């Protein structure tokens, strides 16, 4: 693999992982906020910061784990091919 191709694949893996991590974090934020508002204690004020914090924590955790997993999965690996065949 040439250096230019590998650099392009690394950049694509990083950008893809960042985008998917952000989408996963947003989905986790919505999920955490929903779960807290439905299964948590009743809110005492209209601005329920506990649900917001739960959503931020859940979204951050899902985003970091998902982004790291995708980066690990799509990172270009070194080839294990032998450059010249061994004589028999």
Secondary structure per residue as TSV (DSSP state, phi and psi in degrees):
chain	resnum	aa	ss	phi	psi
A	1	X	-	360.0	130.6
A	2	X	-	-73.6	161.7
A	3	X	H	-64.0	-39.1
A	4	X	H	-66.0	-43.0
A	5	X	H	-65.1	-41.9
A	6	X	H	-65.2	-40.7
A	7	X	H	-63.7	-39.9
A	8	X	H	-64.9	-42.3
A	9	X	H	-67.0	-36.9
A	10	X	H	-64.1	-45.6
A	11	X	H	-62.9	-41.1
A	12	X	H	-65.4	-39.1
A	13	X	H	-65.5	-41.4
A	14	X	H	-66.9	-45.9
A	15	X	H	-64.4	-44.4
A	16	X	H	-61.3	-43.8
A	17	X	H	-65.8	-37.8
A	18	X	H	-65.8	-43.3
A	19	X	H	-65.1	-47.3
A	20	X	H	-67.6	-35.6
A	21	X	H	-63.5	-39.2
A	22	X	H	-66.7	-41.4
A	23	X	H	-66.0	-40.5
A	24	X	H	-64.8	-38.5
A	25	X	H	-64.9	-40.6
A	26	X	H	-64.6	-43.2
A	27	X	H	-63.3	-40.2
A	28	X	H	-66.0	-36.2
A	29	X	H	-62.0	-47.0
A	30	X	H	-63.5	-42.1
A	31	X	H	-64.1	-46.3
A	32	X	H	-63.7	-40.4
A	33	X	H	-65.2	-42.1
A	34	X	H	-63.7	-47.4
A	35	X	H	-64.0	-40.0
A	36	X	H	-67.5	-41.2
A	37	X	H	-70.6	-26.3
A	38	X	H	-95.4	-32.3
A	39	X	H	-113.2	-7.9
A	40	X	S	-84.8	-178.0
A	41	X	-	-66.7	158.6
A	42	X	-	-64.5	135.9
A	43	X	-	-69.6	140.3
A	44	X	S	-96.5	-15.5
A	45	X	S	-134.6	158.2
A	46	X	S	-67.9	-23.4
A	47	X	S	-99.6	84.5
A	48	X	-	-79.8	95.4
A	49	X	H	-76.0	-21.9
A	50	X	H	-65.2	-40.7
A	51	X	H	-65.5	-38.1
A	52	X	H	-64.2	-44.7
A	53	X	H	-65.9	-39.1
A	54	X	H	-63.1	-42.7
A	55	X	H	-64.9	-40.9
A	56	X	H	-64.8	-42.0
A	57	X	H	-65.2	-47.5
A	58	X	H	-63.7	-45.8
A	59	X	H	-63.4	-41.5
A	60	X	H	-63.8	-42.5
A	61	X	H	-64.8	-47.4
A	62	X	H	-64.7	-41.1
A	63	X	H	-64.4	-43.8
A	64	X	H	-68.0	-46.1
A	65	X	H	-66.1	-44.3
A	66	X	H	-65.6	-44.2
A	67	X	H	-63.8	-40.8
A	68	X	H	-66.4	-42.0
A	69	X	H	-63.6	-44.3
A	70	X	H	-65.8	-38.2
A	71	X	H	-64.1	-41.8
A	72	X	H	-65.1	-39.5
A	73	X	H	-69.6	-41.1
A	74	X	H	-98.7	3.5
A	75	X	S	-67.0	132.1
A	76	X	-	-66.8	129.3
A	77	X	-	-96.9	158.5
A	78	X	-	-74.2	142.7
A	79	X	-	-76.3	147.3
A	80	X	-	-103.9	15.2
A	81	X	-	-72.4	142.8
A	82	X	-	-78.8	127.4
A	83	X	S	-62.2	-34.7
A	84	X	S	-132.3	139.6
A	85	X	-	-70.3	148.0
A	86	X	-	-78.9	138.4
A	87	X	-	-70.7	149.4
A	88	X	-	-99.1	360.0
